[in-house]
Amino acid sequence: MKDIKIEFRKPIYPIIPELKQYLEKYNRNTKTSLQYDDLLRFSGYVTLEDKEGNDTHWLGVYYSESEHREIESSLNRIYTLLHSDGDEDSLPFLAVDSIDYCTFGNSKPFRIRVRNILNDNYTNYYIKKADASRVYGLEMEEILSPHRINFLVDGDTLIEEHILGIPGDIFIQKYLEQCTDLEKNQIAKEFVKFNERCFIGLLGDMRSYNFVVIPMHDFDQVFYRIRPIDFDQQSYEGNLKIYRPQYFKENRIFVDLVMNRLKSNSIEQYRKEVRSVIVKRVTDSHKRYKDLLKVIKIDKIAPSEHVIQLRTGFKKLYRNDSFDNCYSMGEILEQAINYNIIQYKNYIKQ
């Protein structure tokens, strides 16, 4: 199996008025006193390392005393907007423990850690430069996957909840080897489902550090789920394989689990289960789904050569000429999802 790689960094695409209207309709818009660019005015930083002394690509940033007070107050209010619809009763009990800045990847996020001083519980959230691709990816995750996701947009600023879990690369290094055979079988199953969900929803670049593995305890067993945490590459690349996590070398060990532990008929059954969930999710969220696709289809979120390459790839894969009529990434996304829905419905009629 030949590995793939992404050649160029994806640009940031602006929030078009139609997308802003969609976000307003579905309560994703907000108004804050702090923007992403405001956080860039830090006066100094320290490099953050993990327990083994390795560079984490995160910087712990700090601000002048006068600015810090104002920034902390704004960050606490943003926390209440994200988690309690702006209820400010908890503000006296909130403190910003740390503000970290990531130097790796497209979004260059700030990670905010807010602590409740009454019980020392803390919650992380992120502030990023708003990117239409990422917003579409977050919304598609909300609609198509079994997971809920919480985020807000204020102009050019994106506020995003932290998704709990163990980053895939860390899970491989520190936890996978300790899993039982039964747990490894279950992880293999989940990777098949994750792989299929990303492909149908056109979410690209799911290398191991862009998703998390979530252990879930049930009596005397541990089950696992896999969730994406990076949505920058939603409906952008022209290469079909970039939307399949199985083709990244960083995920090779998960692919080996699938090949060594699952039979082909089991793999196909798990793929059908994903399509079943997507059919139900689209049916349950039909209005929201249609409203989102209406916006994506008119938005330019990829170069025209990527659109041509991707529609050609789908036409060849599905042997379906209808992709010739797709002139945007949104149209390809809609056609691909519709094709899978029709295929699944035809299957259950048999």
BELSUL-V428062 format. One record per backbone hydrogen bond with DSSP energy under -1.0 kcal/mol. NH is the residue of the N-H (numbers start at 0). CO is the residue of the C=O. If there is no record, write none. Layout:
{{NH,CO} {NH,CO}}
//
This chain:
{{3,246} {19,15} {20,16} {21,17} {22,18} {23,19} {24,20} {25,21} {26,23} {27,22} {29,152} {38,34} {40,37} {42,61} {43,61} {45,59} {47,57} {49,53} {52,49} {55,47} {58,100} {59,45} {60,98} {61,43} {67,63} {68,64} {69,65} {70,66} {71,67} {72,68} {73,69} {74,70} {75,71} {76,72} {77,73} {78,74} {79,75} {80,76} {81,77} {82,78} {83,79} {85,79} {86,83} {90,87} {92,89} {93,90} {94,114} {96,112} {97,112} {99,110} {100,58} {101,108} {102,56} {109,126} {110,99} {111,124} {112,97} {113,122} {114,94} {115,120} {116,92} {119,115} {122,113} {124,111} {125,159} {126,109} {127,157} {129,155} {131,12} {134,130} {135,131} {136,132} {137,133} {138,134} {139,135} {140,136} {141,137} {142,138} {143,139} {144,140} {151,158} {152,27} {153,156} {156,153} {157,127} {158,151} {159,125} {160,149} {161,123} {165,212} {167,210} {170,166} {171,167} {172,168} {173,169} {174,170} {175,170} {178,175} {183,179} {184,180} {185,181} {186,182} {187,183} {188,184} {189,185} {190,186} {191,187} {192,188} {193,189} {194,190} {195,191} {196,192} {197,193} {198,194} {199,195} {200,196} {202,197} {203,232} {204,241} {206,204} {209,206} {211,226} {212,165} {213,224} {215,222} {217,220} {220,217} {222,215} {224,213} {226,211} {228,209} {229,209} {234,201} {241,238} {242,239} {243,240} {246,243} {247,244} {250,247} {251,248} {254,250} {255,251} {256,252} {257,253} {258,254} {259,255} {260,256} {261,257} {266,262} {267,263} {268,264} {269,265} {270,266} {271,267} {272,268} {273,269} {274,270} {275,271} {276,272} {277,273} {278,274} {279,275} {280,276} {281,277} {282,278} {283,279} {284,280} {288,284} {289,285} {290,286} {291,287} {292,288} {293,289} {294,290} {295,291} {296,292} {297,294} {306,302} {307,303} {308,304} {309,305} {310,306} {311,307} {312,308} {313,309} {314,310} {315,311} {316,312} {317,313} {319,314} {322,319} {323,320} {324,321} {325,322} {331,327} {332,328} {333,329} {334,330} {335,331} {336,332} {337,333} {338,334} {339,335} {340,336} {341,337} {342,338} {343,339} {344,340} {345,341} {346,342} {347,343} {348,344} {349,346}}
//
